[in-house]
Amino acid sequence: MDFCNFLNHPMPKTNSSKEARPGLIPGIEEFLEKLNVPRDSDFDSLKALVEEALKNGEQALESPVPKRWQDKLIEGFIPQGASVLDVGCGEGDLLTLLSDSRKARVQGIELNQEMAMRCIERGIPTYHGDLEASLGNFQNQSFDYVILEETLQTLQHPIEVLRELLRIGKKVVVSIPNFAHWRVRLAFSLGGRMPKTESLPHTWYNTPNIHLCSLNDFMDWIQTDKVKILNGWSLVSGQLEKYQSEHNIRAEQALFLITTGK
């Protein structure tokens, strides 16, 4: 049974309340239990329960996303002594980690003045300014790795930025939230409101996210620009997995290591 059939047909009955419903996408079983969904519920009943959960502000629609899960993953494939530019570096947590453990030569770009100052206080060379405007100042292939972590969806011109990163870095690390995750789809289609999860924690009126995309959307750009994926990982129900095409509905977030296909 696929997800669409699951939403449009009664759920199969079983003898045990703990027995998993066959064929369900990982994470849906736990979600249904949090909403106390009876096993013989139909589509309308499920819709009403989701609407009630959203109305009451319950956390049943949140995805289990470990904080800064990308950092240790990135640390694992950055070689000793590599040069690293972190675009949208925040307070410099990742660059500090890479500087300490990989002896990386690091630099950051950060728009928020307080965060940029914190980076400088930690000894990280940091440019304070708009990252989209500042990328033109960097020479071609001037860094071994350029990192864009949880920032792509906040940019005015995300494709132009990705192309600039591939120009500046020999390899580029990009992580994105997946707007096509099944929890997000369920919140929007059944709840009738813009989804709010750990990956997308803001409400519609104060979100910094202006260009949300799915993993399939990202793959469309990869194909159009003939970009080469060196490796990819997905966060599925809080667990790290190698990226697969089926993750467009299963993954909360994903991270890719890419380079120019030329």
KETOR-451478 format. One record per residue (C-alpha): residue number from 1; residue in one letter; x, y, z. Coordinates in Angstrom, 1 decimal, always signed. Layout:
BEGIN
+-----+------+--------+--------+--------+
! pos ! code !      X !      Y !      Z !
+-----+------+--------+--------+--------+
! NUM !    A !      X !      Y !      Z !
...
+-----+------+--------+--------+--------+
//
This chain:
BEGIN
+-----+------+--------+--------+--------+
! pos ! code !      X !      Y !      Z !
+-----+------+--------+--------+--------+
!   1 !    M !   +0.0 !   +0.0 !   +0.0 !
!   2 !    D !   +1.5 !   +3.3 !   -1.0 !
!   3 !    F !   +0.9 !   +6.6 !   +0.8 !
!   4 !    C !   -1.8 !   +7.9 !   -1.5 !
!   5 !    N !   -3.7 !   +4.6 !   -1.1 !
!   6 !    F !   -3.2 !   +4.8 !   +2.7 !
!   7 !    L !   -4.9 !   +8.2 !   +2.8 !
!   8 !    N !   -7.8 !   +7.2 !   +0.7 !
!   9 !    H !   -8.7 !   +3.8 !   +2.1 !
!  10 !    P !   -9.5 !   +2.4 !   +5.6 !
!  11 !    M !   -6.4 !   +1.3 !   +7.5 !
!  12 !    P !   -6.1 !   -2.5 !   +7.8 !
!  13 !    K !   -7.2 !   -3.9 !  +11.1 !
!  14 !    T !   -4.8 !   -6.1 !  +13.1 !
!  15 !    N !   -5.1 !   -8.2 !  +16.2 !
!  16 !    S !   -2.4 !   -6.3 !  +18.1 !
!  17 !    S !   -2.5 !   -2.6 !  +18.8 !
!  18 !    K !   +1.3 !   -2.5 !  +18.5 !
!  19 !    E !   +1.5 !   -4.4 !  +15.3 !
!  20 !    A !   +2.7 !   -2.1 !  +12.5 !
!  21 !    R !   +0.4 !   -1.3 !   +9.7 !
!  22 !    P !   +1.8 !   -3.0 !   +6.6 !
!  23 !    G !   +3.4 !   -0.9 !   +3.9 !
!  24 !    L !   +3.5 !   +2.4 !   +5.7 !
!  25 !    I !   +6.2 !   +4.9 !   +5.2 !
!  26 !    P !   +8.6 !   +5.0 !   +8.2 !
!  27 !    G !   +7.4 !   +7.5 !  +10.7 !
!  28 !    I !   +3.7 !   +7.4 !   +9.9 !
!  29 !    E !   +3.0 !   +4.7 !  +12.4 !
!  30 !    E !   +4.4 !   +6.8 !  +15.3 !
!  31 !    F !   +2.5 !   +9.8 !  +13.9 !
!  32 !    L !   -0.8 !   +7.9 !  +13.9 !
!  33 !    E !   -0.3 !   +6.7 !  +17.4 !
!  34 !    K !   +0.3 !  +10.3 !  +18.7 !
!  35 !    L !   -3.0 !  +11.3 !  +17.2 !
!  36 !    N !   -4.7 !   +8.2 !  +18.7 !
!  37 !    V !   -6.0 !   +7.2 !  +15.2 !
!  38 !    P !   -8.1 !   +4.0 !  +15.4 !
!  39 !    R !   -7.1 !   +1.3 !  +13.0 !
!  40 !    D !  -10.4 !   +1.4 !  +11.2 !
!  41 !    S !  -10.3 !   +5.1 !  +10.5 !
!  42 !    D !  -11.3 !   +6.4 !   +7.1 !
!  43 !    F !  -10.0 !   +9.5 !   +5.3 !
!  44 !    D !  -12.5 !  +11.9 !   +6.7 !
!  45 !    S !  -11.7 !  +10.8 !  +10.3 !
!  46 !    L !   -8.0 !  +11.2 !   +9.8 !
!  47 !    K !   -8.5 !  +14.6 !   +8.3 !
!  48 !    A !  -10.6 !  +15.7 !  +11.3 !
!  49 !    L !   -7.9 !  +14.5 !  +13.7 !
!  50 !    V !   -5.1 !  +16.3 !  +11.9 !
!  51 !    E !   -7.2 !  +19.5 !  +11.8 !
!  52 !    E !   -7.8 !  +19.3 !  +15.5 !
!  53 !    A !   -4.1 !  +18.6 !  +16.2 !
!  54 !    L !   -3.1 !  +21.8 !  +14.3 !
!  55 !    K !   -5.8 !  +23.8 !  +15.9 !
!  56 !    N !   -4.7 !  +22.9 !  +19.4 !
!  57 !    G !   -1.0 !  +23.6 !  +18.6 !
!  58 !    E !   +0.0 !  +20.0 !  +19.3 !
!  59 !    Q !   +3.4 !  +18.8 !  +18.2 !
!  60 !    A !   +2.3 !  +15.7 !  +16.4 !
!  61 !    L !   +3.2 !  +17.1 !  +13.0 !
!  62 !    E !   +6.8 !  +17.9 !  +14.0 !
!  63 !    S !   +9.6 !  +15.9 !  +12.5 !
!  64 !    P !  +12.4 !  +14.4 !  +14.7 !
!  65 !    V !  +15.4 !  +16.5 !  +13.5 !
!  66 !    P !  +18.6 !  +16.4 !  +15.6 !
!  67 !    K !  +20.1 !  +19.9 !  +16.0 !
!  68 !    R !  +23.0 !  +20.6 !  +13.7 !
!  69 !    W !  +23.1 !  +17.0 !  +12.5 !
!  70 !    Q !  +25.1 !  +18.1 !   +9.5 !
!  71 !    D !  +28.2 !  +19.2 !  +11.4 !
!  72 !    K !  +29.6 !  +15.8 !  +12.3 !
!  73 !    L !  +28.8 !  +14.5 !   +8.9 !
!  74 !    I !  +30.6 !  +17.4 !   +7.2 !
!  75 !    E !  +33.5 !  +17.0 !   +9.6 !
!  76 !    G !  +33.9 !  +13.3 !   +8.5 !
!  77 !    F !  +34.7 !  +14.1 !   +4.9 !
!  78 !    I !  +36.7 !  +17.3 !   +5.2 !
!  79 !    P !  +40.4 !  +16.4 !   +4.8 !
!  80 !    Q !  +43.1 !  +17.7 !   +7.1 !
!  81 !    G !  +44.3 !  +21.2 !   +6.1 !
!  82 !    A !  +41.5 !  +21.9 !   +3.6 !
!  83 !    S !  +40.4 !  +25.5 !   +3.0 !
!  84 !    V !  +36.7 !  +26.0 !   +3.9 !
!  85 !    L !  +34.3 !  +28.9 !   +3.3 !
!  86 !    D !  +31.0 !  +28.7 !   +5.2 !
!  87 !    V !  +28.3 !  +30.9 !   +3.6 !
!  88 !    G !  +25.9 !  +31.9 !   +6.3 !
!  89 !    C !  +28.1 !  +30.7 !   +9.1 !
!  90 !    G !  +26.0 !  +31.8 !  +12.0 !
!  91 !    E !  +28.2 !  +32.0 !  +15.2 !
!  92 !    G !  +30.8 !  +29.8 !  +13.6 !
!  93 !    D !  +30.1 !  +26.5 !  +15.3 !
!  94 !    L !  +30.9 !  +24.4 !  +12.2 !
!  95 !    L !  +34.0 !  +26.4 !  +11.3 !
!  96 !    T !  +35.3 !  +26.2 !  +14.9 !
!  97 !    L !  +34.8 !  +22.4 !  +14.7 !
!  98 !    L !  +36.7 !  +22.1 !  +11.4 !
!  99 !    S !  +39.5 !  +24.4 !  +12.5 !
! 100 !    D !  +40.0 !  +22.4 !  +15.7 !
! 101 !    S !  +39.6 !  +18.8 !  +14.4 !
! 102 !    R !  +40.7 !  +19.2 !  +10.8 !
! 103 !    K !  +43.1 !  +22.1 !  +11.1 !
! 104 !    A !  +41.1 !  +23.6 !   +8.2 !
! 105 !    R !  +41.8 !  +27.1 !   +7.0 !
! 106 !    V !  +38.4 !  +28.6 !   +7.5 !
! 107 !    Q !  +36.5 !  +31.7 !   +6.6 !
! 108 !    G !  +32.9 !  +32.7 !   +7.1 !
! 109 !    I !  +30.2 !  +35.1 !   +5.6 !
! 110 !    E !  +27.4 !  +36.1 !   +7.9 !
! 111 !    L !  +24.7 !  +38.8 !   +7.5 !
! 112 !    N !  +23.7 !  +39.0 !  +11.2 !
! 113 !    Q !  +26.1 !  +41.5 !  +12.9 !
! 114 !    E !  +26.0 !  +39.9 !  +16.3 !
! 115 !    M !  +26.7 !  +36.5 !  +14.9 !
! 116 !    A !  +29.5 !  +37.8 !  +12.8 !
! 117 !    M !  +31.1 !  +39.5 !  +15.8 !
! 118 !    R !  +30.8 !  +36.2 !  +17.7 !
! 119 !    C !  +32.7 !  +34.5 !  +14.9 !
! 120 !    I !  +35.5 !  +37.1 !  +15.0 !
! 121 !    E !  +35.7 !  +36.7 !  +18.8 !
! 122 !    R !  +36.3 !  +33.0 !  +18.3 !
! 123 !    G !  +39.2 !  +33.7 !  +15.9 !
! 124 !    I !  +37.3 !  +33.0 !  +12.7 !
! 125 !    P !  +37.9 !  +35.4 !   +9.8 !
! 126 !    T !  +34.4 !  +36.5 !   +8.9 !
! 127 !    Y !  +32.9 !  +38.9 !   +6.4 !
! 128 !    H !  +29.9 !  +40.7 !   +7.7 !
! 129 !    G !  +27.5 !  +41.4 !   +4.9 !
! 130 !    D !  +24.9 !  +40.1 !   +2.4 !
! 131 !    L !  +26.2 !  +36.8 !   +1.1 !
! 132 !    E !  +24.6 !  +37.1 !   -2.3 !
! 133 !    A !  +26.3 !  +40.4 !   -2.9 !
! 134 !    S !  +29.7 !  +39.3 !   -1.5 !
! 135 !    L !  +30.3 !  +36.1 !   -3.5 !
! 136 !    G !  +31.5 !  +38.0 !   -6.5 !
! 137 !    N !  +34.6 !  +39.1 !   -4.5 !
! 138 !    F !  +36.0 !  +35.6 !   -4.4 !
! 139 !    Q !  +38.2 !  +34.2 !   -7.1 !
! 140 !    N !  +37.5 !  +31.0 !   -9.1 !
! 141 !    Q !  +38.3 !  +27.7 !   -7.2 !
! 142 !    S !  +39.7 !  +29.7 !   -4.3 !
! 143 !    F !  +38.4 !  +27.2 !   -1.6 !
! 144 !    D !  +38.6 !  +23.4 !   -1.4 !
! 145 !    Y !  +35.1 !  +23.4 !   +0.1 !
! 146 !    V !  +32.2 !  +25.9 !   +0.2 !
! 147 !    I !  +29.4 !  +25.2 !   +2.6 !
! 148 !    L !  +25.8 !  +26.4 !   +2.5 !
! 149 !    E !  +24.0 !  +24.8 !   +5.5 !
! 150 !    E !  +20.3 !  +25.3 !   +5.9 !
! 151 !    T !  +20.4 !  +28.7 !   +4.0 !
! 152 !    L !  +19.5 !  +28.0 !   +0.4 !
! 153 !    Q !  +15.7 !  +28.4 !   +1.1 !
! 154 !    T !  +16.2 !  +31.9 !   +2.6 !
! 155 !    L !  +18.0 !  +33.4 !   -0.5 !
! 156 !    Q !  +16.5 !  +35.8 !   -3.0 !
! 157 !    H !  +18.3 !  +34.1 !   -5.9 !
! 158 !    P !  +19.2 !  +30.5 !   -4.8 !
! 159 !    I !  +20.2 !  +29.2 !   -8.3 !
! 160 !    E !  +22.5 !  +32.1 !   -8.9 !
! 161 !    V !  +24.1 !  +31.5 !   -5.5 !
! 162 !    L !  +24.6 !  +27.8 !   -6.1 !
! 163 !    R !  +26.3 !  +28.6 !   -9.4 !
! 164 !    E !  +28.6 !  +31.1 !   -7.6 !
! 165 !    L !  +29.5 !  +28.5 !   -5.0 !
! 166 !    L !  +30.4 !  +26.0 !   -7.7 !
! 167 !    R !  +32.7 !  +28.7 !   -9.2 !
! 168 !    I !  +34.4 !  +29.5 !   -5.9 !
! 169 !    G !  +34.7 !  +26.0 !   -4.4 !
! 170 !    K !  +36.2 !  +22.9 !   -5.8 !
! 171 !    K !  +33.5 !  +21.1 !   -3.9 !
! 172 !    V !  +30.3 !  +22.4 !   -2.5 !
! 173 !    V !  +28.2 !  +21.2 !   +0.5 !
! 174 !    V !  +24.5 !  +22.1 !   +0.4 !
! 175 !    S !  +21.9 !  +21.1 !   +3.0 !
! 176 !    I !  +18.2 !  +21.8 !   +2.6 !
! 177 !    P !  +14.9 !  +21.1 !   +4.3 !
! 178 !    N !  +12.5 !  +18.9 !   +2.2 !
! 179 !    F !   +9.2 !  +20.6 !   +1.6 !
! 180 !    A !   +7.8 !  +17.4 !   +0.1 !
! 181 !    H !   +8.2 !  +15.3 !   +3.3 !
! 182 !    W !   +5.0 !  +13.4 !   +4.1 !
! 183 !    R !   +4.4 !  +15.3 !   +7.4 !
! 184 !    V !   +4.5 !  +18.6 !   +5.5 !
! 185 !    R !   +2.2 !  +17.3 !   +2.8 !
! 186 !    L !   -0.2 !  +16.0 !   +5.5 !
! 187 !    A !   -0.2 !  +19.2 !   +7.4 !
! 188 !    F !   -1.0 !  +21.3 !   +4.3 !
! 189 !    S !   -3.4 !  +19.0 !   +2.5 !
! 190 !    L !   -5.4 !  +17.8 !   +5.6 !
! 191 !    G !   -4.8 !  +20.6 !   +8.0 !
! 192 !    G !   -5.3 !  +23.4 !   +5.5 !
! 193 !    R !   -2.6 !  +25.5 !   +6.9 !
! 194 !    M !   +1.1 !  +26.2 !   +6.1 !
! 195 !    P !   +3.1 !  +23.4 !   +7.8 !
! 196 !    K !   +5.1 !  +24.0 !  +10.9 !
! 197 !    T !   +7.7 !  +21.3 !  +11.8 !
! 198 !    E !  +11.2 !  +21.2 !  +13.3 !
! 199 !    S !  +12.6 !  +21.5 !   +9.8 !
! 200 !    L !  +10.3 !  +24.4 !   +9.0 !
! 201 !    P !   +9.6 !  +25.9 !  +12.4 !
! 202 !    H !   +8.3 !  +29.3 !  +11.5 !
! 203 !    T !   +4.8 !  +30.5 !  +10.9 !
! 204 !    W !   +3.8 !  +31.9 !   +7.5 !
! 205 !    Y !   +4.1 !  +35.5 !   +8.4 !
! 206 !    N !   +7.6 !  +35.4 !  +10.1 !
! 207 !    T !   +9.4 !  +32.8 !   +8.1 !
! 208 !    P !  +12.8 !  +33.6 !   +6.6 !
! 209 !    N !  +12.2 !  +30.9 !   +4.0 !
! 210 !    I !  +11.1 !  +32.4 !   +0.7 !
! 211 !    H !  +12.1 !  +29.7 !   -1.8 !
! 212 !    L !  +11.1 !  +26.3 !   -0.4 !
! 213 !    C !  +11.9 !  +23.3 !   -2.6 !
! 214 !    S !  +11.6 !  +19.5 !   -2.5 !
! 215 !    L !  +14.4 !  +17.1 !   -3.1 !
! 216 !    N !  +13.0 !  +16.4 !   -6.5 !
! 217 !    D !  +13.1 !  +20.2 !   -7.3 !
! 218 !    F !  +16.8 !  +20.2 !   -6.2 !
! 219 !    M !  +17.5 !  +17.2 !   -8.5 !
! 220 !    D !  +15.8 !  +19.0 !  -11.4 !
! 221 !    W !  +18.4 !  +21.8 !  -11.0 !
! 222 !    I !  +21.2 !  +19.3 !  -10.7 !
! 223 !    Q !  +20.2 !  +17.8 !  -14.1 !
! 224 !    T !  +19.6 !  +21.2 !  -15.7 !
! 225 !    D !  +23.0 !  +22.6 !  -14.7 !
! 226 !    K !  +24.7 !  +19.3 !  -15.3 !
! 227 !    V !  +26.1 !  +19.3 !  -11.7 !
! 228 !    K !  +27.8 !  +16.2 !  -10.4 !
! 229 !    I !  +26.7 !  +14.7 !   -7.0 !
! 230 !    L !  +29.7 !  +13.2 !   -5.3 !
! 231 !    N !  +27.6 !  +12.0 !   -2.3 !
! 232 !    G !  +24.2 !  +12.6 !   -0.7 !
! 233 !    W !  +22.6 !  +11.9 !   +2.6 !
! 234 !    S !  +19.1 !  +12.1 !   +3.9 !
! 235 !    L !  +17.6 !  +12.5 !   +7.4 !
! 236 !    V !  +14.8 !  +10.0 !   +7.6 !
! 237 !    S !  +12.8 !   +9.8 !  +10.9 !
! 238 !    G !  +15.9 !  +11.2 !  +12.6 !
! 239 !    Q !  +18.3 !   +8.6 !  +11.1 !
! 240 !    L !  +20.9 !   +9.3 !   +8.5 !
! 241 !    E !  +20.6 !   +7.3 !   +5.2 !
! 242 !    K !  +22.3 !   +7.5 !   +1.9 !
! 243 !    Y !  +20.2 !   +9.6 !   -0.5 !
! 244 !    Q !  +17.7 !   +7.7 !   -2.6 !
! 245 !    S !  +15.1 !   +9.1 !   -5.0 !
! 246 !    E !  +12.3 !   +7.7 !   -2.8 !
! 247 !    H !  +13.5 !  +10.1 !   +0.0 !
! 248 !    N !  +11.5 !  +13.0 !   -1.6 !
! 249 !    I !   +8.6 !  +11.8 !   +0.5 !
! 250 !    R !  +10.5 !  +10.3 !   +3.4 !
! 251 !    A !  +13.3 !  +12.7 !   +4.3 !
! 252 !    E !  +13.0 !  +15.7 !   +6.6 !
! 253 !    Q !  +16.3 !  +17.2 !   +5.3 !
! 254 !    A !  +19.1 !  +16.2 !   +3.0 !
! 255 !    L !  +22.8 !  +17.1 !   +2.5 !
! 256 !    F !  +24.7 !  +16.9 !   -0.8 !
! 257 !    L !  +28.3 !  +17.1 !   -1.8 !
! 258 !    I !  +28.5 !  +18.4 !   -5.3 !
! 259 !    T !  +30.9 !  +19.8 !   -7.9 !
! 260 !    T !  +30.8 !  +21.2 !  -11.4 !
! 261 !    G !  +30.0 !  +18.6 !  -14.0 !
! 262 !    K !  +32.4 !  +20.2 !  -16.5 !
+-----+------+--------+--------+--------+
//
